[in-house]
Amino acid sequence: MPVISLFAWMLVIAFLAFIACMFEDLESDIGSQSNPNSQIQLAPEMGYIHRYFNKAISGEGLSYALSCTIAGAIAMLMLLKLEPMLVAKGMSLGYAAVLAIPVGAAVGSLVHMVRASTCYVGREAAHKRFEQPIYLDVFYGHLLPIATHNFMAVICITAIAYIQSNLGLLSGVAGASNPFPLPLLCLIWGLTVGAIGSSTGDIHYGTERAFQDKPFGEGRRVVYHGQICRYGDCGIRTSKDVAAFCAKYGGPATGLTFGLIVLFENWRTVIGMLLGGLSVEGLANPAVAAAGGIGIGIVIAAVLTILNRMLEKWTRDKYGPFVGE
Amino acid sequence: MIETLLLVLVCIIIGGILSSLAVHLMPVGGAPAAMATATGIATGCVMLMTGAAVTGLFTASTVASFWATNPSVILVALSGAVGAMLMMGFTMFVANLIYIFGAGVVPCSGRVAVDPITRESQTEYKTPRTDGHGVPTVSYVSGILGGFSGGFGGALIYVVLVSDSYAHFSVATAGIVAMGIFIANAIIAAYNIGGTIEGFHDPKFKARIQTGLTCALIVSVLCGVIVVIAMLTGTLVGGVM
């Protein structure tokens, strides 16, 4: 039963990872953070005055690592204070987490919102020479979606870190907890979630949504750079319209990436532990457990490489060579 | 004692050099790749490689905790390598899904006319006035190898720092020091690449790898010496956290 419980918690972690990375990508789309930001930044220089939100606090990985680590540190401080009080009253330790994780995530999101504010005003002020105004309605209107999407991502990452650092206690299997402290796990997953959001979801925004008036099915030529699409289905486009579009494909695909990574990383480790004779007391043979996990991981990587090759072959046959000038 | 110090120093140097090699193997297109104007993953080298390496580090830390004392260095390092490899594999695969179905482009290399692995022509699939787009097979394989190399390097540094037979730092301190050494090497490698790179088949790789690895050696020796001083003085034994 405890081993089944371990698998169940693993699925909860994978589900939270999916939600976290999807919201991370959508938040970066609303704020025009990361790589497509180069186009938002370039547009006024090309004479394209726009109403997109413009922030590039830093690379997404570092930005999210900071938000999540702040959340993790606050949550850990609260847990350290609250848990002894609950123990003294004979109550479950889980009540402390129910309060600590959302409060930690809220503080992380507020700090992120402050950085988004200074970033937008600073960047747009620097565009004065290209006659790009600072639209106050764009500024105020985007801060809440940025903070709420960021909150969703950060609360899920903090919850993942909490579950992983207490997995032994939660599942009843000795030694199942990760040895890293809560804020360090938040740092690790914050970095990873940002790196994945930046690597995958941004393509849907940068290639498709930001250049929707350019031909579909071709890479964006260098001559198009800066010539972003500024009009929406009705009226002038803002960054909020970008999130609605990317939520249909880029966001969920990004969430799927992180969800699959977390799922298969944990799955191969748990299967390896079972091979190594996992019981409630712990592992009988650690070397077999580690080797089993490594073997399964190599097989998954080989399958992925073959799948990618099949996908490339299918695309070449289906789409054919480039047609046009 | 001297042998232990030397062993820790050598492992940090090997880990640092492998981290640098990993960054050079990444198919990184940077900002242009987000607009399908360059081949590779749409982010910076350091960001992608650090994300992959910390995923490996997470698994390595779990695997290292399987042993009550003296974790197996090679098995923990390999666990980290496979973790980073999987992170790269899933990321590149889903990136290709978005390129193909979200933007309608065919993955192709902009730096070579023929894919060295599949032997398929690339030029006619490339959009004019771009530097390629998507993650073709050769870049995918290069990314997988890069993930393996970087994950191995990061986890190797971690396990020698955390093991009670070697540096005996606390788990958290070992994790932070390993990440620090890894990121220092990754940033130096990113400066050496200077923008975008498609993988081991890119002419840039052959031209710049020697400089990159030499710099990684110097940086890793410096980092290793600091760790050795910390070990000798006992500053971080048992950890600061």
Chai-1 contact restraints between the chains, C-beta under 6 A:
chainA,res_idxA,chainB,res_idxB,connection_type,confidence,min_distance_angstrom,max_distance_angstrom,comment,restraint_id
A,N35,B,A31,contact,1.0,0.0,6.0,A-B,restraint_1
A,N35,B,A34,contact,1.0,0.0,6.0,A-B,restraint_2
A,N35,B,A42,contact,1.0,0.0,6.0,A-B,restraint_3
A,P36,B,A34,contact,1.0,0.0,6.0,A-B,restraint_4
A,S38,B,A31,contact,1.0,0.0,6.0,A-B,restraint_5
A,G59,B,M47,contact,1.0,0.0,6.0,A-B,restraint_6
A,G61,B,M47,contact,1.0,0.0,6.0,A-B,restraint_7
A,G61,B,G51,contact,1.0,0.0,6.0,A-B,restraint_8
A,N178,B,T62,contact,1.0,0.0,6.0,A-B,restraint_9
A,P179,B,S61,contact,1.0,0.0,6.0,A-B,restraint_10
A,P179,B,S65,contact,1.0,0.0,6.0,A-B,restraint_11
A,P179,B,V171,contact,1.0,0.0,6.0,A-B,restraint_12
A,F180,B,S61,contact,1.0,0.0,6.0,A-B,restraint_13
A,F180,B,G175,contact,1.0,0.0,6.0,A-B,restraint_14
A,P181,B,A172,contact,1.0,0.0,6.0,A-B,restraint_15
A,L184,B,A172,contact,1.0,0.0,6.0,A-B,restraint_16
A,L184,B,G175,contact,1.0,0.0,6.0,A-B,restraint_17
A,I188,B,V54,contact,1.0,0.0,6.0,A-B,restraint_18
A,I188,B,F58,contact,1.0,0.0,6.0,A-B,restraint_19
A,L191,B,T50,contact,1.0,0.0,6.0,A-B,restraint_20
A,L191,B,G51,contact,1.0,0.0,6.0,A-B,restraint_21
A,L191,B,V54,contact,1.0,0.0,6.0,A-B,restraint_22
A,T192,B,G51,contact,1.0,0.0,6.0,A-B,restraint_23
A,T192,B,V54,contact,1.0,0.0,6.0,A-B,restraint_24
A,T192,B,T55,contact,1.0,0.0,6.0,A-B,restraint_25
A,A195,B,M47,contact,1.0,0.0,6.0,A-B,restraint_26
A,A195,B,L48,contact,1.0,0.0,6.0,A-B,restraint_27
A,A195,B,G51,contact,1.0,0.0,6.0,A-B,restraint_28
A,I196,B,T91,contact,1.0,0.0,6.0,A-B,restraint_29
A,S198,B,T43,contact,1.0,0.0,6.0,A-B,restraint_30
A,S198,B,M47,contact,1.0,0.0,6.0,A-B,restraint_31
A,S199,B,I41,contact,1.0,0.0,6.0,A-B,restraint_32
A,S199,B,A42,contact,1.0,0.0,6.0,A-B,restraint_33
A,S199,B,T43,contact,1.0,0.0,6.0,A-B,restraint_34
A,S199,B,L48,contact,1.0,0.0,6.0,A-B,restraint_35
A,S199,B,T91,contact,1.0,0.0,6.0,A-B,restraint_36
A,S199,B,A95,contact,1.0,0.0,6.0,A-B,restraint_37
A,T200,B,V94,contact,1.0,0.0,6.0,A-B,restraint_38
A,T200,B,A95,contact,1.0,0.0,6.0,A-B,restraint_39
A,T200,B,I98,contact,1.0,0.0,6.0,A-B,restraint_40
A,D202,B,A34,contact,1.0,0.0,6.0,A-B,restraint_41
A,D202,B,A42,contact,1.0,0.0,6.0,A-B,restraint_42
A,I203,B,A34,contact,1.0,0.0,6.0,A-B,restraint_43
A,I203,B,A42,contact,1.0,0.0,6.0,A-B,restraint_44
A,I203,B,I98,contact,1.0,0.0,6.0,A-B,restraint_45
A,H204,B,I98,contact,1.0,0.0,6.0,A-B,restraint_46
A,H204,B,G102,contact,1.0,0.0,6.0,A-B,restraint_47
A,G206,B,A34,contact,1.0,0.0,6.0,A-B,restraint_48
A,G206,B,M35,contact,1.0,0.0,6.0,A-B,restraint_49
A,T207,B,M35,contact,1.0,0.0,6.0,A-B,restraint_50
A,T207,B,A36,contact,1.0,0.0,6.0,A-B,restraint_51
A,T207,B,A103,contact,1.0,0.0,6.0,A-B,restraint_52
A,E208,B,G102,contact,1.0,0.0,6.0,A-B,restraint_53
A,E208,B,A103,contact,1.0,0.0,6.0,A-B,restraint_54
A,F216,B,G104,contact,1.0,0.0,6.0,A-B,restraint_55
A,G217,B,G104,contact,1.0,0.0,6.0,A-B,restraint_56
A,E218,B,T127,contact,1.0,0.0,6.0,A-B,restraint_57
A,G219,B,A36,contact,1.0,0.0,6.0,A-B,restraint_58
A,G219,B,T37,contact,1.0,0.0,6.0,A-B,restraint_59
A,G219,B,V105,contact,1.0,0.0,6.0,A-B,restraint_60
A,G219,B,T127,contact,1.0,0.0,6.0,A-B,restraint_61
A,G219,B,T130,contact,1.0,0.0,6.0,A-B,restraint_62
A,G219,B,H133,contact,1.0,0.0,6.0,A-B,restraint_63
A,R220,B,M35,contact,1.0,0.0,6.0,A-B,restraint_64
A,R220,B,A36,contact,1.0,0.0,6.0,A-B,restraint_65
A,R220,B,T37,contact,1.0,0.0,6.0,A-B,restraint_66
A,R221,B,R129,contact,1.0,0.0,6.0,A-B,restraint_67
A,R221,B,T130,contact,1.0,0.0,6.0,A-B,restraint_68
A,V222,B,R129,contact,1.0,0.0,6.0,A-B,restraint_69
A,Y249,B,G102,contact,1.0,0.0,6.0,A-B,restraint_70
A,A253,B,V94,contact,1.0,0.0,6.0,A-B,restraint_71
A,A253,B,I98,contact,1.0,0.0,6.0,A-B,restraint_72
A,T257,B,F90,contact,1.0,0.0,6.0,A-B,restraint_73
A,T257,B,T91,contact,1.0,0.0,6.0,A-B,restraint_74
A,T257,B,V94,contact,1.0,0.0,6.0,A-B,restraint_75
A,L260,B,F90,contact,1.0,0.0,6.0,A-B,restraint_76
A,I261,B,M87,contact,1.0,0.0,6.0,A-B,restraint_77
A,I261,B,F90,contact,1.0,0.0,6.0,A-B,restraint_78
A,F264,B,L86,contact,1.0,0.0,6.0,A-B,restraint_79
A,E265,B,T59,contact,1.0,0.0,6.0,A-B,restraint_80
A,E265,B,G83,contact,1.0,0.0,6.0,A-B,restraint_81
A,T269,B,T62,contact,1.0,0.0,6.0,A-B,restraint_82
A,L283,B,F66,contact,1.0,0.0,6.0,A-B,restraint_83
A,P286,B,F66,contact,1.0,0.0,6.0,A-B,restraint_84
A,P286,B,W67,contact,1.0,0.0,6.0,A-B,restraint_85
A,A289,B,F66,contact,1.0,0.0,6.0,A-B,restraint_86
A,A290,B,V63,contact,1.0,0.0,6.0,A-B,restraint_87
A,A290,B,L75,contact,1.0,0.0,6.0,A-B,restraint_88
A,A290,B,S79,contact,1.0,0.0,6.0,A-B,restraint_89
A,I294,B,L78,contact,1.0,0.0,6.0,A-B,restraint_90
A,I294,B,S79,contact,1.0,0.0,6.0,A-B,restraint_91
A,I294,B,V82,contact,1.0,0.0,6.0,A-B,restraint_92
A,G297,B,V82,contact,1.0,0.0,6.0,A-B,restraint_93
A,G297,B,L86,contact,1.0,0.0,6.0,A-B,restraint_94
A,A301,B,M85,contact,1.0,0.0,6.0,A-B,restraint_95
A,A301,B,L86,contact,1.0,0.0,6.0,A-B,restraint_96
A,A301,B,G89,contact,1.0,0.0,6.0,A-B,restraint_97
A,A301,B,I144,contact,1.0,0.0,6.0,A-B,restraint_98
A,L304,B,G89,contact,1.0,0.0,6.0,A-B,restraint_99
A,L304,B,F93,contact,1.0,0.0,6.0,A-B,restraint_100
A,N308,B,F93,contact,1.0,0.0,6.0,A-B,restraint_101
A,N308,B,Y140,contact,1.0,0.0,6.0,A-B,restraint_102
A,R309,B,T137,contact,1.0,0.0,6.0,A-B,restraint_103
A,E312,B,P107,contact,1.0,0.0,6.0,A-B,restraint_104
A,E312,B,T137,contact,1.0,0.0,6.0,A-B,restraint_105
A,T315,B,I100,contact,1.0,0.0,6.0,A-B,restraint_106
A,T315,B,V106,contact,1.0,0.0,6.0,A-B,restraint_107
A,R316,B,V106,contact,1.0,0.0,6.0,A-B,restraint_108
A,Y319,B,V106,contact,1.0,0.0,6.0,A-B,restraint_109
A,P321,B,E124,contact,1.0,0.0,6.0,A-B,restraint_110
A,P321,B,Y125,contact,1.0,0.0,6.0,A-B,restraint_111
A,F322,B,Y125,contact,1.0,0.0,6.0,A-B,restraint_112
A,F322,B,T127,contact,1.0,0.0,6.0,A-B,restraint_113
